[in-house]
Amino acid sequence: MIGVVLLVMSFIINPGLPGDATGAEMVRFARQHYAAELWGAWLQAVGPVFIVLFAFSLVHLAGAMQRLAGWMTVFGATTLMTVSLIEITFYLSGMFAEPELMPVLSIRLVYAVQHLYFMVAAPALFLPLGLVLLNSRVLPRVFAYLALGIAIAFGAAGVVYMLTLRLPDLVTASGAVQPIWWLAAAIMLIARSERLATGRLAKS
């Protein structure tokens, strides 16, 4: 839940790099939004750490750490974290005024990295995690089906827009589905844990 809150805060305070700006316009943008961009980058870097730890916890609670789906979830979480950090690196590099090409090049690299979320990062995490949850009682099965649906939808978007260098805004905005899933899963896990604890106390 902390990870989701940090991500949402990063989206709120970070205006994002302007896509079609010239080098001079990018420099002016960096001067105006310097603090917001850097703090937004920090929040976007730290938030996924908590989410990845939560994914590991789900695999552990499902008893799947030694199964293929569990190992693939760890691989997918690592991949998602790596792609996220690469994107954030280019957000930070866009704040440099020198060399002149750096700000404009950075935003182009951000667009390139965004493809990776749909091509491999999200599918590589949600597909095996969905299989882990499908074969466990950690969360209701609807979460497993939703995870599998996210993996398929993101993978399909990665294929459909493979020849589009800059993903449409609607496609990139669909990435908001991920934190919603994590938040709902965390709330459900807490609720289930409380019910189990209450049931055990009642029996004792």
Backbone as a chain_set.jsonl record, in Angstrom:
{"seq": "MIGVVLLVMSFIINPGLPGDATGAEMVRFARQHYAAELWGAWLQAVGPVFIVLFAFSLVHLAGAMQRLAGWMTVFGATTLMTVSLIEITFYLSGMFAEPELMPVLSIRLVYAVQHLYFMVAAPALFLPLGLVLLNSRVLPRVFAYLALGIAIAFGAAGVVYMLTLRLPDLVTASGAVQPIWWLAAAIMLIARSERLATGRLAKS", "coords": {"N": [[0.832, -1.199, 0.0], [1.971, 1.214, 0.738], [3.803, 1.491, -1.347], [2.094, 1.896, -3.55], [0.895, 4.321, -2.819], [3.138, 6.013, -2.882], [3.749, 5.88, -5.617], [1.442, 7.04, -6.762], [1.636, 9.611, -5.689], [3.966, 10.398, -7.003], [3.082, 10.602, -9.636], [1.341, 12.693, -9.359], [2.859, 14.961, -8.572], [4.856, 15.078, -10.459], [5.276, 16.564, -13.496], [6.065, 15.391, -15.851], [8.164, 14.885, -18.744], [8.158, 17.201, -21.449], [7.081, 16.16, -24.585], [7.436, 17.029, -27.337], [9.182, 19.143, -27.314], [11.738, 21.598, -27.998], [15.366, 21.743, -27.606], [16.005, 24.127, -26.193], [13.517, 24.74, -25.079], [13.208, 22.543, -23.426], [15.222, 22.981, -21.567], [14.262, 25.281, -20.29], [11.957, 24.186, -19.215], [13.092, 22.36, -17.417], [14.248, 24.105, -15.569], [11.973, 25.294, -14.487], [10.535, 23.17, -13.365], [12.224, 21.715, -11.805], [12.568, 20.73, -9.042], [10.131, 19.311, -8.69], [10.292, 17.343, -10.685], [12.561, 15.863, -9.86], [11.904, 15.001, -7.235], [9.615, 13.612, -7.898], [10.735, 11.614, -9.467], [12.206, 10.284, -7.505], [10.161, 9.266, -5.842], [8.919, 7.604, -7.699], [10.884, 5.762, -8.051], [11.274, 4.558, -5.546], [8.74, 3.629, -4.792], [8.004, 1.237, -6.403], [9.71, -0.606, -5.178], [8.541, -1.415, -2.751], [6.266, -2.588, -3.818], [7.326, -4.726, -5.275], [8.416, -6.204, -3.153], [6.033, -6.916, -1.934], [4.963, -8.562, -3.915], [6.799, -10.67, -3.777], [6.135, -11.528, -1.216], [3.538, -12.516, -1.595], [4.083, -14.723, -3.212], [5.59, -16.21, -1.406], [3.7, -16.664, 0.687], [1.951, -18.231, -0.717], [3.361, -20.513, -0.867], [5.025, -21.013, -3.017], [7.659, -20.552, -3.633], [9.615, -22.358, -4.406], [8.696, -23.331, -6.761], [8.263, -23.334, -10.362], [6.595, -21.248, -11.315], [6.78, -19.508, -9.18], [9.521, -18.783, -9.181], [9.563, -17.563, -11.692], [7.929, -15.407, -11.18], [9.544, -13.941, -9.449], [11.59, -13.345, -11.254], [10.095, -11.777, -13.08], [9.313, -9.628, -11.427], [11.794, -8.53, -10.856], [12.547, -7.756, -13.418], [10.56, -5.837, -13.994], [11.182, -3.915, -12.049], [13.732, -3.18, -12.902], [13.244, -2.063, -15.453], [11.666, 0.093, -14.676], [13.525, 1.622, -13.191], [15.346, 2.257, -15.201], [13.793, 3.923, -16.846], [13.364, 6.035, -15.054], [15.962, 6.937, -14.764], [16.383, 8.192, -17.216], [14.533, 10.232, -17.003], [15.808, 11.742, -15.064], [18.198, 12.389, -16.403], [17.187, 14.069, -18.286], [17.053, 16.477, -17.049], [19.462, 17.717, -17.269], [21.223, 20.389, -18.69], [23.381, 20.397, -20.343], [25.163, 18.068, -22.356], [23.717, 19.907, -25.166], [22.045, 18.215, -26.586], [21.153, 16.402, -24.732], [18.658, 16.825, -23.099], [16.556, 16.537, -25.043], [17.165, 14.064, -26.157], [16.839, 12.428, -23.946], [14.031, 12.347, -23.416], [13.184, 11.021, -25.666], [14.325, 8.548, -25.208], [12.902, 7.809, -22.95], [10.407, 7.337, -24.103], [11.076, 5.117, -25.617], [11.755, 3.229, -23.646], [9.3, 2.926, -22.39], [7.927, 1.173, -23.986], [8.888, -1.258, -23.132], [7.54, -1.911, -20.79], [5.128, -2.906, -21.708], [5.864, -4.83, -23.554], [7.4, -6.757, -22.12], [7.889, -6.373, -19.27], [5.515, -5.966, -17.512], [3.854, -8.221, -18.376], [5.665, -10.334, -17.752], [5.691, -10.325, -15.008], [2.969, -10.357, -14.056], [1.788, -12.601, -15.291], [3.062, -15.129, -14.332], [2.578, -14.61, -11.599], [-0.179, -14.575, -11.505], [-0.667, -17.274, -12.074], [0.47, -18.416, -9.801], [-1.276, -17.456, -7.789], [-3.594, -18.587, -8.662], [-3.386, -21.208, -7.953], [-3.514, -21.242, -5.225], [-4.725, -20.204, -1.955], [-4.333, -17.704, -1.048], [-5.318, -15.237, -1.951], [-8.592, -14.254, -3.17], [-9.803, -16.007, -6.076], [-10.445, -14.306, -8.155], [-8.518, -12.332, -8.252], [-6.36, -13.664, -9.308], [-7.288, -14.233, -11.888], [-7.621, -11.618, -12.82], [-4.96, -10.75, -12.753], [-3.836, -12.405, -14.706], [-5.3, -11.471, -16.857], [-4.362, -8.818, -17.034], [-1.705, -9.318, -17.735], [-2.03, -10.509, -20.272], [-3.357, -8.452, -21.673], [-1.492, -6.305, -21.566], [0.681, -7.502, -22.849], [-0.459, -7.916, -25.388], [-0.897, -5.258, -26.16], [1.739, -4.452, -26.364], [2.514, -5.824, -28.647], [0.717, -4.901, -30.612], [1.342, -2.152, -30.771], [3.96, -2.152, -31.518], [5.254, -1.055, -33.73], [4.897, 1.6, -33.373], [6.539, 4.341, -32.426], [6.222, 6.23, -30.361], [4.168, 5.603, -27.761], [0.585, 5.796, -27.685], [-1.137, 8.198, -25.605], [-3.337, 7.153, -24.241], [-2.722, 4.47, -24.046], [-0.368, 4.412, -22.473], [-1.488, 5.507, -20.181], [-3.05, 3.439, -19.35], [-1.435, 1.968, -17.787], [-2.012, 2.56, -15.191], [-3.656, 0.648, -14.221], [-2.152, -1.306, -12.993], [-1.116, -0.37, -10.326], [-3.641, -0.135, -9.113], [-4.49, -2.783, -8.982], [-2.529, -3.852, -7.241], [-3.047, -2.369, -4.909], [-5.685, -3.135, -4.295], [-5.259, -5.866, -3.894], [-3.569, -5.828, -1.652], [-5.247, -4.694, 0.306], [-7.235, -6.669, 0.403], [-5.722, -8.854, 1.29], [-4.984, -8.011, 3.859], [-7.532, -7.843, 5.023], [-8.329, -10.521, 4.882], [-6.406, -11.692, 6.533], [-7.053, -10.563, 8.985], [-9.589, -11.677, 9.378], [-8.934, -14.392, 9.573], [-7.341, -14.336, 11.864], [-9.235, -13.5, 13.749], [-10.991, -15.643, 13.647], [-9.397, -17.715, 14.65], [-8.949, -16.824, 17.246], [-11.55, -16.959, 18.213], [-11.997, -19.714, 18.182], [-10.145, -20.566, 20.02]], "CA": [[0.0, 0.0, 0.0], [2.904, 2.348, 0.741], [4.344, 1.611, -2.697], [1.068, 2.495, -4.417], [0.76, 5.731, -2.429], [4.306, 6.729, -3.398], [3.598, 5.994, -7.071], [0.399, 8.03, -7.046], [2.219, 10.92, -5.388], [4.928, 10.744, -8.055], [2.335, 11.014, -10.821], [0.685, 13.968, -9.068], [3.786, 16.099, -8.502], [5.769, 15.075, -11.599], [4.54, 16.939, -14.708], [6.532, 14.626, -17.006], [8.944, 15.656, -19.714], [7.386, 17.548, -22.651], [7.535, 15.282, -25.651], [7.798, 17.642, -28.619], [9.881, 20.393, -27.042], [13.103, 21.764, -28.49], [16.361, 21.746, -26.549], [15.858, 25.327, -25.374], [12.276, 24.598, -24.315], [13.454, 21.55, -22.394], [16.027, 23.624, -20.523], [13.349, 26.133, -19.532], [11.089, 23.283, -18.454], [13.884, 21.808, -16.312], [14.408, 25.149, -14.562], [10.685, 25.561, -13.851], [9.994, 21.996, -12.679], [13.388, 20.949, -11.333], [12.301, 20.006, -7.792], [9.025, 18.37, -8.892], [10.785, 16.224, -11.489], [13.491, 15.037, -9.085], [11.162, 14.318, -6.173], [8.748, 12.64, -8.565], [11.585, 10.479, -9.85], [12.531, 9.547, -6.279], [8.965, 8.528, -5.45], [8.68, 6.562, -8.684], [11.922, 4.741, -7.884], [11.112, 3.867, -4.268], [7.434, 2.972, -4.743], [8.017, -0.14, -6.884], [10.442, -1.491, -4.265], [7.545, -1.975, -1.843], [5.38, -3.44, -4.604], [8.071, -5.959, -5.557], [8.459, -6.963, -1.9], [4.691, -7.481, -1.746], [4.853, -9.69, -4.848], [7.563, -11.763, -3.176], [5.37, -12.007, -0.069], [2.437, -13.335, -2.112], [4.663, -16.004, -3.634], [5.964, -16.933, -0.18], [2.483, -17.103, 1.366], [1.356, -19.291, -1.534], [4.231, -21.68, -0.826], [5.452, -21.271, -4.4], [9.014, -20.066, -3.854], [10.435, -23.387, -5.04], [8.04, -23.774, -7.988], [8.651, -22.559, -11.54], [5.814, -20.009, -11.359], [7.339, -18.619, -8.164], [10.785, -18.251, -9.695], [9.259, -16.668, -12.803], [7.416, -14.172, -10.581], [10.728, -13.206, -8.984], [12.223, -12.81, -12.467], [9.251, -10.705, -13.61], [9.398, -8.476, -10.53], [13.118, -7.938, -11.072], [12.501, -7.106, -14.727], [9.739, -4.626, -13.865], [11.949, -2.949, -11.267], [14.838, -2.708, -13.741], [12.689, -1.179, -16.483], [11.248, 1.311, -13.992], [14.719, 2.409, -12.852], [15.908, 2.785, -16.451], [12.968, 5.066, -17.242], [13.627, 7.126, -14.117], [17.292, 7.463, -15.096], [16.254, 9.116, -18.341], [13.877, 11.429, -16.482], [16.839, 12.535, -14.388], [19.142, 12.919, -17.39], [16.516, 15.158, -19.001], [17.218, 17.714, -16.287], [20.769, 18.299, -17.584], [21.198, 21.339, -19.814], [24.542, 20.112, -21.177], [25.202, 18.719, -23.668], [22.433, 20.414, -25.637], [21.219, 17.115, -27.074], [20.744, 15.537, -23.629], [17.244, 16.872, -22.723], [15.703, 15.999, -26.101], [17.464, 12.634, -26.267], [16.307, 11.735, -22.772], [12.606, 12.086, -23.553], [13.038, 9.983, -26.685], [14.677, 7.288, -24.559], [11.769, 7.472, -22.092], [9.395, 6.731, -24.979], [11.548, 3.794, -26.0], [11.676, 2.341, -22.482], [7.899, 2.662, -22.075], [7.537, -0.029, -24.732], [9.301, -2.455, -22.399], [6.512, -2.266, -19.82], [4.086, -3.683, -22.368], [6.471, -5.962, -24.241], [7.923, -7.821, -21.271], [7.93, -6.16, -17.82], [4.24, -6.288, -16.86], [3.479, -9.624, -18.597], [6.585, -11.257, -17.085], [5.353, -10.366, -13.583], [1.585, -10.7, -13.755], [1.429, -13.943, -15.777], [3.379, -16.16, -13.344], [1.923, -14.316, -10.328], [-1.552, -15.047, -11.656], [-0.646, -18.737, -11.947], [0.724, -18.709, -8.382], [-2.492, -17.186, -7.027], [-4.635, -19.502, -9.137], [-3.194, -22.492, -7.28], [-3.389, -21.018, -3.783], [-5.871, -19.549, -1.316], [-3.853, -16.46, -0.452], [-6.292, -14.221, -2.346], [-9.683, -14.811, -3.982], [-9.358, -16.356, -7.429], [-10.652, -13.2, -9.086], [-7.255, -11.617, -8.378], [-5.538, -14.456, -10.229], [-7.796, -14.009, -13.245], [-7.308, -10.237, -13.193], [-3.521, -10.689, -13.036], [-3.629, -13.023, -16.022], [-5.867, -10.547, -17.846], [-3.423, -7.698, -17.186], [-0.546, -9.818, -18.48], [-2.419, -10.698, -21.68], [-3.68, -7.148, -22.262], [-0.262, -5.554, -21.753], [1.454, -8.171, -23.893], [-1.111, -7.64, -26.668], [-0.613, -3.858, -26.492], [3.133, -4.39, -26.794], [2.586, -6.317, -30.032], [-0.073, -4.021, -31.486], [1.996, -0.847, -30.918], [5.394, -2.368, -31.685], [5.776, -0.181, -34.787], [4.615, 2.988, -32.994], [7.666, 4.726, -31.593], [5.689, 6.868, -29.151], [2.889, 4.988, -27.419], [-0.505, 6.76, -27.44], [-1.324, 8.541, -24.196], [-4.324, 6.251, -23.659], [-2.046, 3.205, -23.755], [0.493, 4.603, -21.298], [-2.36, 5.745, -19.028], [-3.59, 2.153, -18.904], [-0.529, 1.431, -16.778], [-2.588, 2.817, -13.865], [-4.34, -0.576, -13.781], [-1.248, -2.075, -12.133], [-1.206, 0.008, -8.907], [-4.98, -0.425, -8.597], [-4.502, -4.215, -8.642], [-1.702, -4.044, -6.052], [-3.728, -1.792, -3.761], [-6.818, -4.002, -3.969], [-4.721, -7.128, -3.37], [-3.064, -5.571, -0.295], [-6.403, -4.522, 1.186], [-7.874, -7.975, 0.561], [-4.853, -9.703, 2.109], [-5.127, -7.54, 5.241], [-8.862, -8.234, 5.486], [-8.323, -11.976, 5.09], [-5.564, -11.993, 7.687], [-7.811, -10.202, 10.176], [-10.654, -12.662, 9.561], [-8.313, -15.628, 10.047], [-6.933, -14.121, 13.259], [-10.451, -13.453, 14.549], [-11.498, -17.018, 13.708], [-8.537, -18.507, 15.537], [-9.219, -16.391, 18.616], [-12.855, -17.457, 18.601], [-11.874, -21.142, 18.431], [-9.37, -20.773, 21.246]], "C": [[0.872, 1.257, 0.0], [3.459, 2.579, -0.659], [3.368, 2.265, -3.648], [0.906, 3.976, -4.108], [1.924, 6.552, -2.979], [4.212, 6.917, -4.907], [2.573, 7.05, -7.438], [0.921, 9.44, -6.781], [3.195, 11.359, -6.474], [4.221, 11.228, -9.314], [1.694, 12.386, -10.618], [1.668, 15.135, -9.159], [4.704, 16.189, -9.712], [5.009, 15.406, -12.872], [4.95, 16.131, -15.933], [7.282, 15.504, -17.983], [8.1, 15.963, -20.937], [7.941, 16.833, -23.877], [8.067, 15.957, -26.896], [8.562, 18.951, -28.444], [11.263, 20.409, -27.692], [14.07, 21.732, -27.319], [16.217, 22.932, -25.617], [14.602, 25.252, -24.508], [12.438, 23.591, -23.18], [14.264, 22.137, -21.237], [15.146, 24.522, -19.663], [12.42, 25.289, -18.66], [11.826, 22.743, -17.227], [14.057, 22.835, -15.194], [13.115, 25.391, -13.796], [10.227, 24.401, -12.962], [11.098, 21.121, -12.087], [13.064, 20.095, -10.106], [11.206, 18.96, -7.975], [9.481, 17.141, -9.669], [11.659, 15.292, -10.646], [12.792, 14.306, -7.945], [10.206, 13.287, -6.749], [9.517, 11.404, -8.988], [11.932, 9.623, -8.638], [11.352, 8.686, -5.841], [8.7, 7.365, -6.4], [9.724, 5.456, -8.603], [11.69, 3.907, -6.638], [9.799, 3.086, -4.206], [7.447, 1.526, -5.218], [8.785, -1.115, -5.992], [9.468, -2.173, -3.313], [6.607, -2.928, -2.58], [6.053, -4.771, -4.916], [8.167, -6.821, -4.3], [7.11, -7.611, -1.606], [4.476, -8.674, -2.672], [5.6, -10.905, -4.313], [6.795, -12.376, -1.999], [4.209, -12.894, -0.51], [2.938, -14.713, -2.537], [5.018, -16.849, -2.412], [4.737, -17.485, 0.534], [1.796, -18.233, 0.61], [2.189, -20.568, -1.515], [4.805, -22.042, -2.187], [6.885, -20.846, -4.675], [9.9, -21.076, -4.58], [9.789, -23.964, -6.296], [8.43, -22.854, -9.136], [7.908, -21.226, -11.592], [6.335, -19.006, -10.333], [8.629, -17.981, -8.622], [10.54, -17.272, -10.838], [8.674, -15.353, -12.297], [8.563, -13.308, -10.075], [11.452, -12.578, -10.174], [11.424, -11.634, -13.021], [9.308, -9.449, -12.762], [10.731, -7.76, -10.701], [13.164, -7.178, -12.398], [11.718, -5.801, -14.665], [10.492, -3.533, -13.117], [13.071, -2.35, -12.111], [14.351, -1.723, -14.791], [12.269, 0.149, -15.865], [12.443, 2.204, -13.691], [15.378, 2.996, -14.103], [15.126, 4.012, -16.902], [13.257, 6.27, -16.354], [14.991, 7.752, -14.381], [17.203, 8.478, -16.221], [15.46, 10.361, -17.96], [14.903, 12.35, -15.815], [17.806, 13.158, -15.393], [18.522, 14.056, -18.188], [16.628, 16.495, -18.306], [18.549, 18.402, -16.579], [20.659, 19.207, -18.811], [22.335, 21.079, -20.795], [24.806, 18.608, -21.204], [23.8, 19.049, -24.178], [21.489, 19.303, -26.084], [20.594, 16.312, -25.937], [19.257, 15.618, -23.292], [16.322, 16.229, -23.761], [15.926, 14.497, -26.254], [16.835, 11.851, -25.125], [14.834, 11.4, -22.925], [12.349, 11.032, -24.623], [13.342, 8.604, -26.089], [13.574, 6.845, -23.593], [10.685, 6.787, -22.916], [9.793, 5.308, -25.376], [11.389, 2.803, -24.853], [10.227, 1.998, -22.157], [7.367, 1.45, -22.837], [7.825, -1.289, -23.923], [8.273, -2.873, -21.35], [5.477, -3.199, -20.453], [4.657, -4.93, -23.042], [6.822, -7.096, -23.293], [7.714, -7.589, -19.775], [6.636, -6.559, -17.116], [3.81, -7.73, -17.121], [4.358, -10.614, -17.842], [6.311, -11.353, -15.591], [3.95, -10.904, -13.35], [1.185, -12.096, -14.234], [1.792, -15.027, -14.762], [2.728, -15.901, -11.979], [0.467, -14.766, -10.364], [-1.644, -16.557, -11.511], [-0.401, -19.16, -10.499], [-0.56, -18.56, -7.578], [-3.623, -18.132, -7.417], [-4.575, -20.835, -8.404], [-2.991, -22.339, -5.78], [-4.655, -20.343, -3.272], [-5.458, -18.251, -0.646], [-4.833, -15.322, -0.719], [-7.437, -14.902, -3.092], [-9.234, -15.012, -5.426], [-9.537, -15.235, -8.442], [-9.36, -12.415, -9.281], [-6.304, -12.352, -9.321], [-5.974, -14.208, -11.664], [-7.5, -12.588, -13.726], [-5.826, -10.085, -13.528], [-3.217, -11.285, -14.4], [-4.17, -12.117, -17.126], [-4.961, -9.356, -18.102], [-2.223, -8.132, -18.021], [-0.864, -9.946, -19.964], [-2.659, -9.359, -22.361], [-2.415, -6.334, -22.535], [0.599, -6.176, -22.848], [0.883, -7.9, -25.274], [-0.845, -6.206, -27.118], [0.82, -3.699, -26.976], [3.314, -4.83, -28.227], [1.906, -5.347, -30.989], [0.665, -2.714, -31.781], [3.51, -0.968, -31.09], [5.996, -1.411, -32.708], [5.471, 1.295, -34.533], [5.681, 3.437, -32.005], [7.223, 5.383, -30.287], [4.31, 6.29, -28.88], [1.817, 6.058, -27.23], [-0.699, 6.996, -25.943], [-2.308, 7.604, -23.505], [-3.683, 4.923, -23.255], [-1.169, 3.356, -22.514], [-0.336, 4.836, -20.041], [-2.933, 4.442, -18.487], [-2.678, 1.476, -17.891], [-1.039, 1.644, -15.365], [-3.34, 1.604, -13.334], [-3.468, -1.344, -12.791], [-1.323, -1.649, -10.66], [-2.57, -0.237, -8.3], [-5.065, -1.886, -8.168], [-3.716, -4.455, -7.352], [-2.402, -3.531, -4.804], [-4.891, -2.68, -3.322], [-6.339, -5.317, -3.367], [-4.224, -6.95, -1.941], [-4.212, -5.439, 0.696], [-7.079, -5.866, 1.45], [-7.035, -8.895, 1.449], [-4.948, -9.311, 3.585], [-6.468, -7.993, 5.817], [-8.921, -9.728, 5.765], [-7.522, -12.355, 6.32], [-6.306, -11.691, 8.983], [-8.924, -11.203, 10.447], [-10.101, -13.97, 10.098], [-7.909, -15.501, 11.512], [-8.141, -14.122, 14.184], [-11.02, -14.86, 14.736], [-10.697, -17.882, 14.648], [-8.767, -18.13, 16.988], [-10.548, -16.93, 19.109], [-12.794, -18.956, 18.949], [-11.131, -21.432, 19.733], [-10.17, -20.346, 22.481]], "O": [[0.547, 2.244, -0.66], [3.573, 3.72, -1.108], [3.759, 3.099, -4.465], [0.792, 4.796, -5.02], [1.724, 7.657, -3.483], [4.552, 7.981, -5.426], [2.81, 7.866, -8.329], [0.671, 10.356, -7.565], [3.253, 12.537, -6.828], [4.693, 12.148, -9.983], [1.521, 13.148, -11.57], [1.358, 16.17, -9.748], [5.274, 17.247, -9.978], [4.172, 14.612, -13.303], [4.263, 16.173, -16.954], [7.066, 16.714, -18.044], [7.392, 15.084, -21.427], [9.137, 16.904, -24.16], [9.059, 15.5, -27.464], [8.578, 19.78, -29.353], [11.875, 19.362, -27.906], [13.646, 21.699, -26.163], [16.293, 22.782, -24.397], [14.62, 25.651, -23.343], [11.871, 23.767, -22.101], [14.017, 21.823, -20.073], [15.271, 24.523, -18.438], [12.136, 25.638, -17.515], [11.262, 22.675, -16.135], [14.018, 22.485, -14.014], [13.146, 25.661, -12.595], [9.604, 24.624, -11.924], [10.91, 19.92, -11.896], [13.261, 18.881, -10.124], [11.33, 17.842, -7.474], [9.094, 16.019, -9.341], [11.511, 14.072, -10.714], [13.053, 13.126, -7.711], [10.005, 12.22, -6.168], [9.018, 10.284, -8.882], [11.952, 8.395, -8.72], [11.524, 7.513, -5.508], [8.306, 6.28, -5.973], [9.473, 4.333, -9.041], [11.884, 2.691, -6.656], [9.752, 1.999, -3.629], [6.949, 0.654, -4.507], [8.54, -2.321, -6.042], [9.56, -3.381, -3.092], [6.2, -3.953, -2.033], [5.421, -5.824, -4.83], [8.016, -8.041, -4.376], [7.052, -8.727, -1.088], [3.881, -9.676, -2.275], [5.104, -12.029, -4.384], [6.805, -13.592, -1.809], [3.926, -13.91, 0.127], [2.305, -15.732, -2.261], [4.774, -18.055, -2.39], [4.729, -18.646, 0.942], [1.141, -19.086, 1.21], [1.783, -21.586, -2.075], [5.044, -23.213, -2.483], [7.294, -20.784, -5.834], [10.83, -20.691, -5.288], [10.263, -24.962, -6.839], [8.874, -21.728, -8.913], [8.509, -20.191, -11.878], [6.333, -17.8, -10.581], [8.818, -16.773, -8.472], [11.233, -16.26, -10.944], [8.889, -14.303, -12.902], [8.556, -12.09, -10.251], [11.875, -11.424, -10.113], [12.0, -10.611, -13.389], [9.346, -8.337, -13.289], [10.79, -6.53, -10.693], [13.746, -6.097, -12.486], [12.147, -4.783, -15.209], [10.446, -2.365, -13.502], [13.33, -1.148, -12.042], [14.962, -0.675, -15.0], [12.486, 1.208, -16.454], [12.382, 3.414, -13.911], [15.908, 4.106, -14.064], [15.714, 5.02, -17.292], [13.38, 7.393, -16.843], [15.157, 8.963, -14.237], [17.874, 9.51, -16.185], [15.681, 11.431, -18.527], [14.867, 13.569, -15.982], [18.188, 14.32, -15.251], [19.236, 14.913, -18.709], [16.334, 17.534, -18.897], [18.749, 19.549, -16.18], [20.077, 18.833, -19.83], [22.263, 21.494, -21.952], [24.683, 17.943, -20.175], [22.812, 18.521, -23.668], [20.271, 19.437, -25.971], [19.605, 15.61, -26.153], [18.618, 14.57, -23.199], [15.419, 15.469, -23.411], [14.973, 13.746, -26.459], [16.354, 10.736, -25.321], [14.42, 10.287, -22.6], [11.412, 10.242, -24.51], [12.69, 7.617, -26.429], [13.334, 5.648, -23.433], [10.112, 5.785, -22.491], [8.951, 4.414, -25.457], [10.944, 1.674, -25.057], [9.948, 0.892, -21.695], [6.45, 0.777, -22.367], [7.091, -2.273, -24.016], [8.145, -4.06, -21.05], [5.011, -4.15, -19.826], [3.998, -5.968, -23.091], [6.581, -8.263, -23.602], [7.386, -8.539, -19.065], [6.657, -7.4, -16.218], [3.43, -8.42, -16.174], [3.863, -11.624, -17.343], [6.659, -12.354, -14.965], [3.758, -11.807, -12.536], [0.313, -12.716, -13.626], [0.912, -15.787, -14.357], [2.365, -16.845, -11.278], [-0.057, -15.275, -9.374], [-2.581, -17.07, -10.9], [-0.983, -20.134, -10.022], [-0.899, -19.431, -6.777], [-4.497, -18.438, -6.607], [-5.592, -21.512, -8.25], [-2.377, -23.19, -5.137], [-5.534, -19.964, -4.045], [-6.162, -17.753, 0.232], [-5.141, -14.537, 0.178], [-7.269, -16.013, -3.595], [-8.388, -14.275, -5.932], [-8.862, -15.212, -9.472], [-9.125, -11.884, -10.366], [-5.534, -11.723, -10.047], [-5.144, -14.0, -12.549], [-7.169, -12.377, -14.893], [-5.47, -9.378, -14.471], [-2.428, -10.728, -15.164], [-3.573, -12.008, -18.197], [-4.803, -8.925, -19.245], [-1.778, -7.402, -18.907], [-0.069, -9.542, -20.813], [-2.221, -9.147, -23.492], [-2.276, -5.741, -23.605], [1.175, -5.467, -23.673], [1.631, -7.679, -26.227], [-0.599, -5.955, -28.297], [1.093, -2.913, -27.884], [4.153, -4.292, -28.949], [2.449, -5.013, -32.042], [0.622, -2.219, -32.907], [4.251, -0.016, -30.843], [7.146, -0.999, -32.558], [5.754, 2.143, -35.379], [5.718, 2.961, -30.87], [7.794, 5.115, -29.23], [3.389, 6.466, -29.678], [2.101, 7.119, -26.674], [-0.458, 6.11, -25.124], [-2.144, 7.289, -22.326], [-4.057, 4.327, -22.245], [-1.221, 2.523, -21.609], [0.058, 4.416, -18.953], [-3.264, 4.348, -17.305], [-3.083, 0.529, -17.216], [-0.566, 0.994, -14.432], [-3.633, 1.528, -12.14], [-3.98, -1.962, -11.857], [-1.575, -2.5, -9.807], [-2.672, -0.519, -7.106], [-5.638, -2.2, -7.125], [-4.18, -5.177, -6.469], [-2.361, -4.177, -3.757], [-5.066, -2.946, -2.133], [-6.95, -5.826, -2.428], [-4.432, -7.827, -1.102], [-4.163, -5.998, 1.791], [-7.452, -6.166, 2.584], [-7.582, -9.632, 2.269], [-4.989, -10.177, 4.458], [-6.538, -8.466, 6.951], [-9.495, -10.154, 6.767], [-7.918, -13.247, 7.07], [-6.216, -12.443, 9.953], [-9.185, -11.547, 11.6], [-10.707, -14.595, 10.969], [-8.103, -16.424, 12.303], [-8.083, -14.678, 15.281], [-11.469, -15.226, 15.822], [-11.263, -18.701, 15.372], [-8.781, -18.994, 17.865], [-10.677, -17.315, 20.271], [-13.451, -19.409, 19.886], [-11.43, -22.39, 20.446], [-9.674, -20.449, 23.603]]}, "num_chains": 1, "name": "protein.A"}
